[in-house]
């Protein structure tokens, strides 16, 4: 039997039995600790408010799902609303701009990671909190960002929003 456990991630006991490596997944206490870490990080950014109902931008849960080996193991799942490029407008004609031809929709998206020896709760939360302003933004604002930056990353949305806010203030002071 060999293996180790680091403070910053969950590495579990790995045992070798008849040339088969058996990797243990997180136990319930470790899963609760990981959920607490993710909840705390999301709360810092205003994406989750435990104790104030269920209407918050990001929801997390632990679900048993099949992994790549076909085993049912726990996964951490986070869900939030996202703006997607839907399709090309069916009424598209050659007189329209390309921007008018693309439609956007709001839908649920999720991030799902297996709770195995490689899981790091802080890294999982950082993948969500880097797009905190994007998740909190209105659908119309996200569509405006995507129209201006078709391949823009959601983590860059706050910079764009701030520059538009400053530009709008300058226009209002001139008028």
QUINOR-V585304 format. One record per pair of residues at least 6 apart in sequence whose ideal C-beta (glycine too) atoms are under 7 Angstrom apart, sorted by the first residue. I is the first residue (numbers start at 1). GAP is how many residues later the second one is. Records with the same first field share a line. If there is no record, write none. Layout:
I = GAP + GAP
This chain:
1 = 12 + 14
2 = 12
3 = 8 + 9 + 10 + 11
4 = 7
5 = 6
8 = 112
9 = 110 + 111
10 = 16 + 20 + 107 + 109
11 = 106
12 = 11 + 12 + 13 + 105
13 = 11
14 = 7 + 9
15 = 7
23 = 93 + 94
25 = 48 + 49 + 90 + 91
26 = 8 + 48 + 89
31 = 31 + 43 + 84
34 = 42 + 81 + 85 + 87
35 = 25 + 27
37 = 84 + 85 + 88
38 = 22 + 38 + 83 + 86 + 87
39 = 9 + 11 + 21
41 = 81 + 84 + 88
42 = 6 + 16 + 83 + 86 + 87
43 = 6 + 7
45 = 84 + 87
46 = 90
47 = 9 + 10 + 11 + 81 + 82 + 85 + 88
48 = 8 + 10
49 = 7
57 = 23 + 78 + 79
58 = 20 + 22 + 70 + 77
59 = 20
60 = 16 + 17 + 18
61 = 16
62 = 12 + 14
63 = 12 + 14
64 = 8 + 9 + 10
65 = 10
66 = 6
67 = 6 + 47
73 = 41 + 43
74 = 41
75 = 37 + 38 + 39 + 40
76 = 37 + 39 + 48
77 = 33 + 35
78 = 32 + 33 + 50
79 = 29 + 31
80 = 29 + 55
81 = 25 + 27
82 = 25 + 27
83 = 21 + 23 + 56 + 59 + 60 + 63
84 = 20 + 21 + 23
85 = 17 + 19 + 61
86 = 17 + 18 + 19
87 = 16
88 = 13 + 14
89 = 11 + 12 + 14
92 = 9
99 = 48
104 = 39 + 42
106 = 33
111 = 16 + 17
113 = 6 + 11
130 = 25
131 = 23 + 24
133 = 24 + 25 + 28
134 = 8 + 20 + 23
137 = 20
141 = 20
145 = 7 + 12 + 15
146 = 6
149 = 11
